[in-house]
């Protein structure tokens, strides 16, 4: 274990074969099942579970008490908040075995799923979407969309840095923290300053001010 390029706490269970990338950390009482694929630089909090066949990208952060079930694909730099719920069968019954009918769920690059949110299976959450805490997501979510409530409703747009975007009449808006410019066109938000799949410049990868700070000062 000490020779592996990733960290596994002594209370965690890793079933082999599976793939775990360099620099990934797996903490107390977690379980990675066989044939799971996990990228590099990820973090899995206490009591997390990654089921067989799950594919997880690089630099994904999974907070405590999250189970990621077969049929789920998570792209790079996704954040899963504490106790959020992922599913893989829409109509589960204990008496009916649907293991061959698992539905696919895709969480795209940079998305955030808040604490205690529920993601109904068979949907796609777009790049840099923001799912508020406690939300129940029942339909596909577009890139940069903010979804709130039960059931989840599209309530606005969030920047790549996690700040509310308010498009003007021309569809343009700017993130108050990064200065990145965005444009809403035909109902879809796009970043004009950086490609959705491009890494952040090093100088913008560390936060400078909190969300509440920006909101309270009106910056």
C-alpha positions as CSV (number, residue, x, y, z in Angstrom):
1,X,0.0,0.0,0.0
2,X,2.8,2.4,0.8
3,X,4.2,2.0,-2.7
4,X,1.0,3.0,-4.4
5,X,0.8,6.5,-6.0
6,X,-2.5,7.2,-4.1
7,X,-3.6,7.2,-0.5
8,X,-6.0,4.8,1.0
9,X,-7.0,5.0,4.7
10,X,-6.5,1.8,6.6
11,X,-10.2,1.5,7.2
12,X,-11.1,1.8,3.5
13,X,-11.7,-1.3,1.3
14,X,-10.4,-1.5,-2.3
15,X,-11.6,-4.4,-4.4
16,X,-9.3,-5.5,-7.2
17,X,-9.0,-5.1,-10.1
18,X,-9.8,-1.4,-10.2
19,X,-8.0,1.7,-11.4
20,X,-7.1,4.6,-9.1
21,X,-5.0,7.6,-10.4
22,X,-2.0,9.2,-8.9
23,X,-2.6,11.6,-6.0
24,X,-6.1,10.4,-5.2
25,X,-7.1,10.2,-1.5
26,X,-9.7,7.7,-0.2
27,X,-10.6,8.3,3.4
28,X,-12.2,6.4,6.4
29,X,-14.6,3.6,5.9
30,X,-14.9,4.1,2.1
31,X,-15.3,1.3,-0.5
32,X,-14.2,1.1,-4.1
33,X,-15.6,-1.9,-5.9
34,X,-13.9,-3.9,-8.6
35,X,-13.7,-2.5,-12.1
36,X,-14.3,1.1,-11.0
37,X,-12.1,3.7,-12.7
38,X,-11.0,6.7,-10.8
39,X,-8.7,9.5,-12.2
40,X,-5.9,11.3,-10.5
41,X,-6.0,14.0,-7.9
42,X,-9.5,13.0,-6.6
43,X,-10.7,13.1,-3.0
44,X,-13.2,10.8,-1.4
45,X,-14.5,11.7,2.1
46,X,-15.5,9.4,4.8
47,X,-18.1,6.6,4.1
48,X,-18.1,7.0,0.4
49,X,-18.7,4.2,-2.1
50,X,-17.8,3.8,-5.8
51,X,-19.6,0.9,-7.4
52,X,-18.4,-1.5,-10.1
53,X,-18.2,0.0,-13.6
54,X,-18.3,3.6,-12.4
55,X,-16.0,6.0,-14.3
56,X,-14.7,9.1,-12.5
57,X,-12.4,11.7,-14.1
58,X,-9.6,13.7,-12.6
59,X,-9.7,16.1,-9.6
60,X,-13.2,15.1,-8.5
61,X,-14.1,15.9,-4.9
62,X,-16.6,13.6,-3.2
63,X,-17.7,14.7,0.2
64,X,-18.8,12.4,3.1
65,X,-21.6,9.8,2.8
66,X,-21.9,9.7,-1.0
67,X,-22.6,6.5,-2.9
68,X,-21.8,6.5,-6.7
69,X,-23.7,3.6,-8.3
70,X,-23.1,1.5,-11.4
71,X,-24.2,3.4,-14.5
72,X,-22.7,6.7,-13.4
73,X,-20.0,8.6,-15.3
74,X,-18.4,11.7,-13.7
75,X,-16.2,13.9,-15.7
76,X,-13.2,16.0,-14.5
77,X,-13.4,18.5,-11.6
78,X,-17.0,17.7,-10.4
79,X,-17.9,18.4,-6.8
80,X,-20.4,16.1,-5.0
81,X,-21.6,17.6,-1.7
82,X,-22.2,15.7,1.5
83,X,-24.9,13.0,1.5
84,X,-26.0,13.8,-2.1
85,X,-27.9,10.9,-3.7
86,X,-27.3,9.2,-7.0
87,X,-29.6,6.5,-8.4
88,X,-29.5,4.0,-11.2
89,X,-33.1,2.6,-11.4
90,X,-36.2,4.9,-11.8
91,X,-38.7,2.4,-10.4
92,X,-36.9,0.2,-7.9
93,X,-38.7,-2.8,-6.3
94,X,-37.1,-5.2,-3.9
95,X,-38.9,-8.1,-5.6
96,X,-37.8,-7.2,-9.1
97,X,-34.2,-7.5,-10.1
98,X,-33.3,-4.8,-12.6
99,X,-29.5,-5.1,-12.4
100,X,-29.4,-5.5,-16.2
101,X,-31.5,-2.3,-16.7
102,X,-29.4,0.2,-14.8
103,X,-29.9,3.7,-16.3
104,X,-27.0,6.0,-17.2
105,X,-26.2,9.2,-15.4
106,X,-23.6,11.7,-16.7
107,X,-22.3,14.5,-14.7
108,X,-20.2,16.7,-16.9
109,X,-17.0,18.6,-16.2
110,X,-16.9,21.1,-13.4
111,X,-20.5,20.6,-12.2
112,X,-21.5,21.1,-8.5
113,X,-24.1,18.9,-6.7
114,X,-25.0,20.4,-3.4
115,X,-25.4,18.6,0.0
116,X,-28.4,16.3,0.2
117,X,-29.4,16.8,-3.4
118,X,-30.9,13.9,-5.3
119,X,-30.1,13.1,-8.9
120,X,-32.7,10.9,-10.6
121,X,-31.0,8.5,-12.9
122,X,-30.9,8.6,-16.7
123,X,-30.1,12.3,-17.0
124,X,-27.2,14.5,-17.9
125,X,-26.0,17.4,-15.8
126,X,-24.2,19.9,-18.0
127,X,-20.7,21.4,-17.6
128,X,-20.4,23.8,-14.6
129,X,-24.0,23.4,-13.7
130,X,-24.8,24.2,-10.1
131,X,-27.3,22.0,-8.2
132,X,-28.4,23.7,-5.0
133,X,-28.5,21.8,-1.7
134,X,-31.5,19.7,-1.2
135,X,-32.6,19.9,-4.9
136,X,-34.2,16.9,-6.6
137,X,-33.1,16.9,-10.2
138,X,-35.5,15.0,-12.5
139,X,-34.5,16.3,-16.0
140,X,-31.3,17.2,-18.0
141,X,-29.5,20.3,-16.8
142,X,-27.8,22.6,-19.4
143,X,-24.3,23.9,-19.0
144,X,-23.9,26.7,-16.4
145,X,-27.5,26.3,-15.2
146,X,-28.5,26.9,-11.6
147,X,-31.2,24.4,-10.5
148,X,-33.1,24.8,-7.2
149,X,-36.0,23.2,-5.4
150,X,-38.2,20.1,-5.3
151,X,-38.6,19.2,-8.1
152,X,-35.5,21.1,-9.4
153,X,-36.2,24.1,-11.5
154,X,-33.9,26.2,-13.6
155,X,-33.5,29.5,-11.7
156,X,-30.6,31.2,-13.4
157,X,-27.0,30.8,-14.5
158,X,-23.7,30.4,-12.6
159,X,-20.2,31.2,-13.8
160,X,-17.4,28.8,-13.8
161,X,-16.2,30.2,-10.5
162,X,-19.6,29.7,-8.9
163,X,-21.1,33.2,-9.1
164,X,-24.6,34.2,-10.3
165,X,-24.7,35.6,-13.8
166,X,-27.2,38.2,-14.9
167,X,-27.3,38.6,-18.7
168,X,-28.1,42.0,-20.1
169,X,-30.4,42.6,-23.0
170,X,-27.6,41.7,-25.4
171,X,-27.0,38.4,-23.5
172,X,-23.6,39.4,-22.2
173,X,-22.5,39.1,-18.6
174,X,-19.3,38.9,-16.6
175,X,-18.2,36.8,-13.6
176,X,-17.3,39.2,-10.7
177,X,-14.4,37.1,-9.5
178,X,-12.6,35.9,-12.6
179,X,-13.7,38.6,-15.1
180,X,-14.6,35.9,-17.6
181,X,-17.2,37.1,-20.1
182,X,-20.3,35.0,-20.9
183,X,-23.1,35.2,-23.4
184,X,-26.6,33.7,-23.4
185,X,-27.6,32.7,-26.9
186,X,-30.6,30.7,-27.9
187,X,-31.2,29.7,-24.3
188,X,-27.7,28.4,-23.8
189,X,-24.9,30.0,-21.7
190,X,-21.4,30.0,-23.1
191,X,-18.1,31.3,-21.8
192,X,-16.3,33.6,-24.2
193,X,-13.0,33.9,-22.3
194,X,-12.2,30.2,-21.8
195,X,-13.3,27.0,-23.4
196,X,-15.5,24.8,-21.3
197,X,-13.0,22.0,-21.5
198,X,-9.9,24.2,-21.0
199,X,-8.1,24.3,-17.7
200,X,-8.2,27.5,-15.7
201,X,-5.2,29.7,-15.8
202,X,-3.1,29.2,-12.7
203,X,-3.7,32.7,-11.4
204,X,-7.5,32.0,-11.4
205,X,-7.4,28.6,-9.9
206,X,-7.4,29.9,-6.3
207,X,-10.4,31.8,-5.0
208,X,-9.9,35.5,-4.0
209,X,-13.2,36.4,-2.3
210,X,-16.2,34.4,-1.1
211,X,-19.6,34.4,-2.7
212,X,-21.2,36.2,0.2
213,X,-18.4,38.9,0.0
214,X,-19.3,39.6,-3.6
215,X,-23.0,39.6,-2.9
216,X,-22.8,41.9,0.1
217,X,-20.6,44.5,-1.6
218,X,-22.5,44.4,-4.8
219,X,-19.3,43.9,-6.8
